[in-house]
Amino acid sequence: MLLPHLRRLLRDRFLLGMLLAVGLAVLTPQFGRSGGTLHLDALSNAGIFTVFFLHGIGLSMQSLRAGLLNWRLHTLVQAHTFLVFPLLWLALDALFGAWVPQGLMLGFWYLCALPSTISSSVAMTALGRGNVPGAIFNATLSSLLGIVLTPLLVSLMVAHGGEGGRGPGEAILNIAGLLLAPFVLGQLLRPWLGAWFAERKRWTGLIDRGVILMLVYGSFCDATAGGLWSDYGAGVLATAFAGSALLLAIVLGLSRRAARLFGFSVEDEVAAVFCGSKKTLASGMPMAKLLFGASPALGLVVLPILLYHPLQLFVCSVMAERYAARPAR
């Protein structure tokens, strides 16, 4: 039963591209590292600006208005995204923090601080016959809140002993300049250019994913050059995978139980489970580059979200098909 889902995941070109980018970074760190042959550090800011401009111009405010009134669903989803995840990290840090590299624990905190992802949250909700307008609203709202809340949460960790991050003032200025400004610019230009970009969605999607792959490659080139693999080896990969899987399993269980405890309809439960458990790679990579710069810890910081991304797609696709198989009412 799980084999078709695994095959579908392996056919995901973006996932294969990420694996290739990490493999190339391990073999050729001198090309993509900061100050290296390709000068990717000089291209990163332009790429990040472009990604968030495309996000801004592609986001319809009608999608927010469509699901505005279901406040119980919105509260549950946003609470899981920005409150339950960080609280889970505190519990796991108390239990396992002494045995996990500090940079990797910061990576788990960064994963917990990220907003939800829009595309797969909505897609999984639709596949599971859930509340699609509610999913669109919550995934969109989460992305908007994340522009402010993610750097603030990361700054809290840096202020309390996290490594490799920038101070809160610098982080907020970077976010404002390279994430919020292009997003707002895209929204302002949407009435005139939105339809034109929508007709070329395939190309804008390629640009979006290309920038993310460039950031993945550059981040792991810096990490490899900084001794990520020689200092930690396979153990760090196993720990990152286990931690990501544990977080996903706990949040999926908590969101499902909470939805049933508060008497949600099955449609709202589907939206709550999939929107409240997702974390965005599309915004996560650019934000990491801005918040942590060329720090040697950057490879460890982004490792959990790189592993969480395919895990959430695989597990949630299985759950969505099970939700979809319920009898029609």
Secondary structure, 3 states (H helix, E strand, C coil): CCHHHHHHHHCCHHHHHHHHHHHHHHHCHHHHCCCCCCCHHHHHHHHHHHHHHHHHHHCCCHHHHHCCCCHHHHHHHHHHHHHHHHHHHHHHHHHHHHHCCHHHHHHHHHHHHCCCCHHHHHHHHHHCCCCHHHHHHHHHHHHHHHHHHHHHHHHHHHHCCCCCCCCHHHHHHHHHHHHHHHHHHHHHHHHHHHHHHHHCHHHHHHHHHHHHHHHHHHHHHHHHHCCHHHHHCHHHHHHHHHHHHHHHHHHHHHHHHHHHHCCCCHHHHHHHHHHHHCCCHHHHHHHHHHHHCCCCCHHHHHHHHHHHHHHHHHHHHHHHHHHHCCCCC
